[in-house]
Amino acid sequence: MANTKIIAGFAGIGQGAGPMILTARAGLFARHGLDVETPLLRGAVSVVKALMAGELQFGNLAAPALLRAGLTEGSDVVYLTGGINQQFLMGRPGITERKQLAGGKIALAGDRGVNDLLVHFVTEELDRAGIHGVGSTPQEGKDRERVNHLLQAKCDAAIFSPPLAIEAKRQGCSILVDFADYGLNFALGGIAARRSYIDQNPEIANRFIKAYVAGMHRYHTDRAFAVKVQQEYSEISDPSIAQETYDITRPGMPRVPYPVTSALATTLRVLADELPAAATADASRFVEDRFLREIERSGFIAALYGMQ
């Protein structure tokens, strides 16, 4: 019998999509009876829209677009797993300490995505730490173009995830804030789907998530393959950047990638300045982890890692 055809899109070339792409490249979806295509959609908003339109069955994306769609459009897209979403605030060459940002500008993507949310979050945190007058400046462009803007001092700081953060660091930029310090490193993204779809197709959802956690195990244990996949889908010319991306990412990756409800609650708190409904929203309504819980209870994940 032919494998079930599935389309699972992802939002960007950062390391966040790594486990899902690796799962597909390693043939693990196929091993679980799924024929999965993984298109790049260029942005979390596009992923949510495609999920709602039925053009995707699963998506890998960061949280703000998912939460906003649920609050304003009645979207039933929910997180089935957590995922990697490391983010760093990088200072332009010459700025090596946070205090140098006083009165400066942080690049703002202007798409109301995870970048903009973290800019809002970090300016509040800097002000709380006595670093005042930090504002934002709109910045057009995607991916490496944004790195060039920082190098050209069109802004004083910008937020990047690996591998772009590593590329920026190698060209003289400094890490000023690691958002892992705020519990936001493996918390603002993951695998999502429509609640209505998974309710109608629980077996497919179970197989997809089982394959995904097997892919995370492969990511944990096969550095060479994970680096190769990262280099290919992120179009990295320098293999050492892909290697460093892996080495930064792997240590904190959870073996059982539950959605991090507390981080979603933090996101809702920041969104409340824009959307009053976010202030009273329960973060758990955007999570459906029953498949992951069932897979963990079955012993499947423990067997992958050789745990008793």
C-alpha positions, 0 to 999 in steps of 0.5 A, spaced: 500 500 500 502 506 498 504 511 503 499 517 505 501 523 502 502 529 507 505 536 506 508 539 512 511 546 511 516 550 514 517 557 515 524 559 515 531 556 514 534 557 521 535 551 525 528 550 527 526 546 522 532 541 522 529 535 526 523 535 521 527 536 515 532 531 517 526 526 519 524 526 512 531 526 509 532 520 513 526 516 511 523 516 517 516 518 515 516 513 510 518 508 515 511 510 518 507 510 512 507 517 510 510 520 504 512 527 506 513 533 502 517 539 506 516 546 502 519 552 505 513 557 505 517 563 507 514 566 514 510 563 520 504 567 517 504 563 511 504 557 514 498 558 518 494 560 512 496 554 509 494 550 514 487 553 515 486 552 507 488 545 508 494 546 503 498 543 509 497 538 514 503 539 519 507 545 519 513 547 523 513 555 525 514 560 531 509 562 536 506 569 535 503 567 528 499 561 531 497 565 537 495 571 533 491 567 528 487 563 534 486 570 538 483 574 532 481 569 526 478 563 530 484 559 528 484 552 531 491 551 529 495 548 535 502 545 537 503 538 537 510 538 539 515 543 541 521 545 537 528 548 537 527 556 536 534 559 539 534 566 538 540 571 539 540 579 540 546 581 536 550 587 536 553 590 530 561 591 530 563 595 535 558 594 540 560 588 545 556 590 551 548 591 552 549 597 556 552 600 549 545 599 546 542 605 550 539 610 546 540 605 540 536 601 535 534 594 534 532 592 527 524 590 527 522 586 521 515 589 521 511 582 520 509 581 527 512 575 527 517 572 533 522 577 531 518 583 532 515 579 539 522 578 541 524 586 540 518 588 544 520 583 549 528 585 550 527 592 550 522 591 556 528 587 559 533 592 557 529 598 560 528 594 567 536 593 567 537 600 567 539 600 559 534 606 557 532 609 550 532 603 546 528 603 540 527 599 534 527 601 526 524 598 521 528 593 516 526 590 510 530 584 507 530 577 509 535 572 512 542 574 510 540 581 507 538 582 514 545 580 517 548 585 511 544 591 514 547 590 521 554 589 518 553 596 515 550 599 521 543 600 519 541 598 526 545 597 532 542 590 534 538 585 530 535 578 532 538 572 529 537 564 530 543 560 527 546 559 522 545 566 521 547 568 528 553 564 527 555 568 520 554 575 523 558 573 529 564 571 525 563 577 521 564 581 527 558 582 531 557 580 538 552 576 542 548 581 547 542 577 549 541 569 549 534 568 549 535 561 553 536 566 559 529 567 559 527 560 558 525 561 550 530 557 547 526 551 545 519 554 547 517 558 541 516 554 536 514 546 534 510 542 530 503 544 529 496 542 525 489 544 525 485 541 531 480 539 527 485 535 522 488 531 528 481 529 531 479 527 524 486 523 522 489 521 529 492 515 526 496 520 521 498 525 527 500 519 531 505 516 525 507 523 524 509 525 531 512 518 532 517 519 526 518 526 528 521 524 535 525 518 531 528 524 527 530 528 533 533 522 536 537 521 529 539 529 530 541 527 537 546 521 535 548 523 528 552 529 528 555 528 521 548 527 518 544 533 521 550 537 519 549 535 512 542 536 512 542 543 515 547 545 510 543 543 504 536 546 506 539 552 509 544 553 503 550 554 507 556 554 503 561 554 509 560 547 512 563 549 519 557 554 520 553 548 519 557 544 524 557 550 529 549 551 528 549 543 530 553 544 536 550 550 539 543 546 538 544 539 540 545 540 548 539 543 550 534 539 545 529 535 549 528 528 548 521 528 549 519 535 545 513 537 549 510 544 547 512 549 553 506 552 555 510 557 560 513 560 554 507 561 550 504 564 556 510 569 556 508 570 548 501 572 550 503 577 555 507 580 550 502 580 545 497 583 550 499 590 548 497 589 541 491 584 542 487 585 549 484 578 548 491 575 549 491 578 556 486 573 559 488 567 554 490 560 557 496 558 553 494 551 554 488 552 549 494 552 543 497 546 545 495 538 544 500 534 546 496 527 547 499 524 541 506 525 544 504 523 551 501 516 548 508 515 544 512 517 551 507 512 555 508 506 550 516 506 551 517 508 544 522 514 546 525 510 551 527 505 547 530 509 542 535 512 547 536 505 550 533 508 557 530 503 562 
